[in-house]
Amino acid sequence: MATFAGRATRSAVPAPFSIAVLLWLLILGSAPALQASDQQAAAIAVTDFRGKELVLQRPASRIVCLIESALSGLYMLGAEGRVVGISRNVYTEGVNRYYASLDDRIRNKELPAPGNWDFINLESVVSLRPDLVILWSEQTEAIESLEQRGIPVYGVFLRRLEDVYREITALGLLTGSQDRAADLIRYAKQSLDRVRERLRSDPSDQRPGIYYMWAQGPLETSCGQSTVDDLITLAGARNVCASIPREHLVVNMETVLSWDPDVIVMWYNTRLDPEGLAKEGQWQGVAAVRNGRVHELPDVFLCDLWTLKFPYAVWMVAKWSHPELFRDVDLQRKKEEVLNFLYHGKLQDP
């Protein structure tokens, strides 16, 4: 009988040969288990914003992304080569010139655009043979139809800054770019930490009140528990309607006058600018207008609050809110720094 610990054996076969055979049999016997273990280790599991777990056996190689902010994240990750379909908005809105500078396929209009956040051509999406589709989580009918066809869907719904971090982490895993995702998040958090450090040096601890104005209309704003509220708070200011837990709220002029904000921050608006607002009689009773403290964020791509360009918007609002503390901050240089890191130095500001 042969034994394993080098003991004497009664076998007629030389001991070294017996050990070699036994080892080989052990390897053969364990091969299926090792293979299954490798496959299990390779599986990628993430939970989307619907709370549904999504499992891929390997990083996605054919992605249809119909949310522009998520598409921006894929380019930040260096995963744009995996994208085979994009949102129509990329071809029709002001973001086009930026993506065209990043990707010749978009410049030449070669990437299919089978839908956007509110419309999807399912047949066109399926024809692209995606192994991952990224949609708004509220597009429930489209998601159900795609999943019934066996196409994995990552549903997105961003409410706060933490959701942006969560999304880029998931996209990093789904594309095999998790190290880059970690670097991107670290960069964003470090940038915000530098803003906090400056704010700590303010002995007065004054937080100016900000009224945020959407482009849909001067009386449309965002209040507490929103991405805009995160923006204002991180910039060392106070959202004048923070006590109202609403992502979007339409108010009346009397309410704005009662809030009497120190600063007004306008989302990029092609119809109304700070000078135009100052000419409107009803707004001249607001402290921010009387004191010339009305500011407009640059175009949507540059300060998309649902991407990791978020810190650039925070630096701007912080400088507008605390001009003395941020006097030395050159916002043009800050923009170049942010874009250079996030887009691998490939993005040229058109």
VMD Tcl script that draws the C-alpha trace (Angstrom):
set ca {
  {0.00 0.00 0.00}
  {1.32 3.44 -0.92}
  {1.27 6.33 1.53}
  {1.82 10.12 1.11}
  {4.41 11.06 3.66}
  {7.37 9.28 2.15}
  {6.82 6.15 4.22}
  {7.87 2.69 3.02}
  {5.56 1.10 0.49}
  {4.90 -2.46 -0.56}
  {4.08 -1.40 -4.10}
  {6.25 -2.77 -6.88}
  {6.19 0.66 -8.49}
  {9.05 2.99 -7.45}
  {7.95 5.56 -4.88}
  {8.78 8.67 -6.99}
  {6.63 7.35 -9.81}
  {3.74 6.63 -7.43}
  {3.88 10.14 -6.01}
  {3.99 11.66 -9.47}
  {0.97 9.63 -10.59}
  {-0.98 10.49 -7.47}
  {-0.23 14.17 -7.87}
  {-1.32 14.06 -11.49}
  {-4.57 12.32 -10.51}
  {-5.18 14.93 -7.85}
  {-4.69 17.74 -10.39}
  {-7.05 16.05 -12.86}
  {-9.61 15.49 -10.18}
  {-9.56 19.09 -9.03}
  {-9.51 20.64 -12.52}
  {-13.31 21.09 -12.81}
  {-13.42 22.69 -9.38}
  {-10.57 25.03 -10.27}
  {-12.26 25.94 -13.54}
  {-15.54 26.66 -11.77}
  {-13.69 28.75 -9.21}
  {-12.01 30.78 -11.96}
  {-15.36 31.40 -13.64}
  {-16.90 32.46 -10.37}
  {-14.04 34.84 -9.69}
  {-14.44 36.38 -13.14}
  {-18.15 37.12 -12.67}
  {-19.01 40.79 -12.14}
  {-21.94 41.64 -9.90}
  {-23.31 45.14 -9.31}
  {-26.63 46.46 -8.02}
  {-28.23 49.18 -10.09}
  {-30.44 52.05 -8.94}
  {-33.54 49.88 -9.15}
  {-31.99 47.68 -6.48}
  {-31.58 44.89 -9.02}
  {-28.38 42.83 -9.14}
  {-26.73 42.64 -12.53}
  {-24.22 39.85 -13.19}
  {-21.83 39.71 -16.15}
  {-19.42 36.85 -16.75}
  {-16.85 39.27 -18.19}
  {-16.51 43.04 -18.69}
  {-19.02 44.40 -21.19}
  {-17.55 44.87 -24.66}
  {-20.61 46.20 -26.53}
  {-22.38 48.94 -24.57}
  {-25.41 50.96 -25.61}
  {-25.53 53.99 -23.30}
  {-28.59 56.22 -23.63}
  {-27.78 58.51 -20.70}
  {-25.35 61.31 -21.51}
  {-23.97 61.65 -17.97}
  {-23.17 57.92 -17.85}
  {-21.61 58.18 -21.31}
  {-19.37 60.91 -19.96}
  {-18.33 58.51 -17.21}
  {-17.42 55.83 -19.76}
  {-15.12 58.28 -21.53}
  {-13.55 59.23 -18.19}
  {-12.89 55.53 -17.59}
  {-11.24 55.18 -20.98}
  {-13.94 52.67 -21.94}
  {-15.30 54.57 -24.96}
  {-14.07 51.83 -27.31}
  {-16.71 49.55 -25.78}
  {-19.55 51.93 -26.69}
  {-21.58 50.92 -29.76}
  {-24.65 53.12 -29.27}
  {-25.27 56.53 -27.70}
  {-28.07 58.90 -26.77}
  {-29.56 61.13 -29.47}
  {-28.81 64.10 -27.24}
  {-25.12 63.75 -28.01}
  {-25.81 64.67 -31.64}
  {-28.41 67.39 -31.05}
  {-27.37 69.32 -27.93}
  {-24.45 71.56 -26.99}
  {-22.47 68.59 -25.67}
  {-21.81 67.39 -29.23}
  {-18.74 69.53 -29.82}
  {-17.05 68.10 -26.74}
  {-17.72 64.47 -27.64}
  {-16.70 65.18 -31.23}
  {-13.31 66.30 -29.91}
  {-13.04 63.04 -27.93}
  {-14.25 60.55 -30.52}
  {-13.97 60.61 -34.31}
  {-16.98 58.27 -34.52}
  {-19.14 61.00 -33.01}
  {-17.52 63.73 -35.08}
  {-18.33 61.72 -38.21}
  {-21.76 60.68 -36.87}
  {-20.87 57.01 -37.17}
  {-22.13 55.85 -33.75}
  {-25.80 54.81 -33.83}
  {-28.16 56.77 -31.56}
  {-31.19 54.50 -30.95}
  {-32.86 56.65 -28.30}
  {-32.41 58.84 -25.25}
  {-33.76 59.23 -21.73}
  {-37.41 59.30 -22.84}
  {-37.54 57.35 -26.11}
  {-35.97 54.08 -27.21}
  {-36.10 52.23 -30.51}
  {-35.90 48.70 -29.13}
  {-35.29 47.04 -32.49}
  {-32.33 49.36 -33.14}
  {-30.88 48.67 -29.70}
  {-31.19 44.90 -30.15}
  {-29.63 45.06 -33.62}
  {-26.45 46.47 -32.06}
  {-26.00 43.16 -30.16}
  {-25.17 44.85 -26.84}
  {-23.96 42.91 -23.84}
  {-24.94 45.88 -21.64}
  {-27.50 48.68 -21.98}
  {-27.48 51.73 -19.68}
  {-30.84 53.48 -19.23}
  {-32.73 55.66 -16.77}
  {-34.22 53.31 -14.22}
  {-37.66 54.85 -14.80}
  {-37.74 53.56 -18.39}
  {-39.40 50.47 -16.98}
  {-41.14 49.18 -20.12}
  {-38.00 49.39 -22.23}
  {-35.93 47.75 -19.49}
  {-38.42 44.90 -19.17}
  {-38.45 44.32 -22.92}
  {-34.65 44.24 -23.12}
  {-34.29 41.93 -20.14}
  {-36.88 39.56 -21.62}
  {-34.55 39.32 -24.60}
  {-31.69 38.38 -22.28}
  {-29.92 41.75 -22.57}
  {-28.47 43.01 -19.26}
  {-29.60 46.51 -18.28}
  {-28.02 48.86 -15.74}
  {-30.70 51.30 -14.54}
  {-29.57 54.73 -13.33}
  {-31.30 57.37 -11.21}
  {-29.05 60.02 -9.67}
  {-30.32 62.13 -6.78}
  {-27.21 63.10 -4.80}
  {-23.46 63.38 -5.21}
  {-22.98 59.98 -3.56}
  {-24.99 58.48 -6.42}
  {-22.42 59.82 -8.89}
  {-19.67 57.99 -7.01}
  {-21.79 54.86 -6.91}
  {-22.45 54.99 -10.64}
  {-18.80 55.46 -11.66}
  {-17.79 52.61 -9.34}
  {-20.34 50.31 -11.02}
  {-19.32 51.41 -14.52}
  {-15.71 50.72 -13.61}
  {-16.58 47.17 -12.58}
  {-18.79 46.56 -15.61}
  {-16.00 47.64 -17.99}
  {-13.02 46.17 -16.13}
  {-11.83 49.70 -15.30}
  {-12.19 49.61 -11.53}
  {-8.72 51.00 -10.83}
  {-9.40 54.03 -12.99}
  {-12.81 54.47 -11.33}
  {-11.12 54.52 -7.92}
  {-8.61 57.12 -9.17}
  {-11.43 59.31 -10.52}
  {-13.36 59.22 -7.25}
  {-10.20 59.90 -5.24}
  {-9.43 62.91 -7.44}
  {-12.95 64.33 -7.05}
  {-12.96 63.90 -3.29}
  {-9.51 65.45 -2.91}
  {-10.63 68.44 -4.97}
  {-13.65 68.92 -2.71}
  {-11.41 68.55 0.36}
  {-9.33 71.49 -0.86}
  {-12.49 73.60 -1.03}
  {-13.36 72.59 2.55}
  {-9.90 73.55 3.76}
  {-10.29 77.07 2.38}
  {-13.72 77.44 3.94}
  {-12.36 76.48 7.36}
  {-10.20 79.59 7.29}
  {-13.27 81.84 7.29}
  {-13.50 83.14 10.89}
  {-16.98 84.53 10.40}
  {-18.45 81.18 9.42}
  {-20.92 83.11 7.28}
  {-22.92 81.09 4.77}
  {-24.53 83.28 2.12}
  {-28.00 82.25 0.98}
  {-28.20 81.01 -2.61}
  {-31.22 80.75 -4.87}
  {-30.63 78.26 -7.69}
  {-32.43 78.99 -10.96}
  {-33.10 76.35 -13.62}
  {-33.17 77.29 -17.30}
  {-36.81 76.20 -17.66}
  {-37.87 79.37 -15.87}
  {-36.65 81.87 -13.24}
  {-39.06 80.51 -10.66}
  {-37.98 76.86 -11.03}
  {-35.45 75.74 -8.45}
  {-34.05 72.78 -6.50}
  {-34.35 72.54 -2.74}
  {-33.21 70.13 -0.05}
  {-32.08 66.52 -0.60}
  {-30.93 67.22 -4.14}
  {-27.72 67.35 -6.15}
  {-28.07 71.13 -6.27}
  {-28.29 71.24 -2.48}
  {-25.07 69.20 -2.31}
  {-23.45 71.71 -4.67}
  {-24.44 74.71 -2.58}
  {-23.52 73.12 0.74}
  {-20.09 71.96 -0.45}
  {-19.44 75.49 -1.72}
  {-19.89 76.82 1.81}
  {-23.28 78.41 1.19}
  {-26.89 77.84 2.20}
  {-29.68 76.79 -0.13}
  {-32.51 79.22 0.69}
  {-35.08 76.44 0.29}
  {-33.08 73.61 1.86}
  {-35.87 72.92 4.34}
  {-38.12 71.75 1.49}
  {-37.15 68.21 0.41}
  {-37.76 68.66 -3.32}
  {-35.48 68.01 -6.29}
  {-37.60 70.37 -8.40}
  {-39.96 73.07 -7.22}
  {-41.86 75.90 -8.91}
  {-42.22 78.88 -6.57}
  {-43.73 82.36 -6.79}
  {-41.98 85.72 -6.77}
  {-43.24 86.59 -3.30}
  {-41.50 83.53 -1.91}
  {-38.20 84.43 -3.59}
  {-38.46 87.96 -2.18}
  {-39.04 86.55 1.28}
  {-35.95 84.36 0.94}
  {-33.98 87.40 -0.34}
  {-30.92 85.38 -1.44}
  {-27.44 86.88 -1.27}
  {-26.40 85.07 -4.46}
  {-28.31 83.70 -7.44}
  {-26.77 80.82 -9.40}
  {-28.28 80.20 -12.82}
  {-28.07 76.93 -14.71}
  {-26.78 77.52 -18.24}
  {-29.53 79.38 -20.07}
  {-29.57 80.42 -23.73}
  {-32.63 82.66 -23.22}
  {-31.72 84.58 -20.08}
  {-28.40 85.72 -18.63}
  {-27.53 87.62 -15.41}
  {-27.72 90.98 -17.16}
  {-31.14 90.17 -18.55}
  {-32.42 89.06 -15.15}
  {-31.23 92.32 -13.58}
  {-33.41 94.25 -16.02}
  {-36.57 92.51 -14.93}
  {-38.29 94.81 -12.46}
  {-39.62 92.14 -10.13}
  {-36.12 90.78 -9.55}
  {-34.61 94.14 -8.65}
  {-35.98 93.76 -5.14}
  {-33.71 90.75 -4.50}
  {-30.42 91.44 -2.69}
  {-28.42 89.28 -5.11}
  {-29.63 91.36 -8.08}
  {-29.16 94.71 -6.34}
  {-25.59 93.78 -5.37}
  {-24.59 92.32 -8.72}
  {-24.18 88.77 -7.38}
  {-26.02 86.86 -10.08}
  {-23.89 84.21 -11.81}
  {-24.47 81.71 -14.60}
  {-22.84 78.30 -14.80}
  {-21.09 77.53 -18.10}
  {-22.58 75.13 -20.60}
  {-24.03 71.81 -19.53}
  {-21.10 69.58 -20.44}
  {-18.58 71.56 -18.38}
  {-20.45 71.49 -15.09}
  {-22.76 68.51 -15.38}
  {-23.78 67.98 -11.75}
  {-24.43 64.29 -12.43}
  {-20.83 63.51 -13.39}
  {-17.43 63.81 -11.73}
  {-17.16 67.31 -13.23}
  {-19.15 68.22 -10.13}
  {-16.09 69.63 -8.26}
  {-15.53 72.24 -10.97}
  {-19.03 73.61 -10.32}
  {-18.32 73.58 -6.56}
  {-15.17 75.68 -7.06}
  {-17.15 78.20 -9.11}
  {-19.99 78.53 -6.62}
  {-17.50 78.71 -3.73}
  {-15.70 81.61 -5.39}
  {-18.98 83.41 -6.07}
  {-20.08 82.85 -2.47}
  {-16.75 83.68 -0.78}
  {-14.85 85.93 -3.20}
  {-12.21 86.89 -0.63}
  {-11.38 83.31 0.34}
  {-11.09 82.22 -3.29}
  {-9.66 85.40 -4.77}
  {-6.53 83.65 -6.06}
  {-8.42 80.81 -7.74}
  {-8.27 81.04 -11.52}
  {-11.43 79.30 -12.69}
  {-10.12 78.91 -16.23}
  {-7.10 77.02 -14.95}
  {-9.29 75.00 -12.64}
  {-11.45 73.97 -15.59}
  {-8.39 72.93 -17.60}
  {-7.05 70.93 -14.67}
  {-10.33 69.08 -14.14}
  {-10.92 68.29 -17.81}
  {-7.32 67.19 -18.31}
  {-7.49 64.64 -15.51}
  {-10.98 63.35 -16.14}
  {-10.55 62.87 -19.89}
  {-6.92 61.70 -20.01}
  {-5.76 64.97 -21.57}
  {-7.75 64.16 -24.72}
  {-10.46 66.80 -24.43}
  {-9.84 70.14 -26.04}
  {-12.25 72.81 -24.81}
  {-13.85 73.90 -28.11}
}
mol new
graphics top color blue
foreach p $ca { graphics top sphere $p radius 0.5 }
foreach p [lrange $ca 0 end-1] q [lrange $ca 1 end] { graphics top cylinder $p $q radius 0.2 }
display resetview
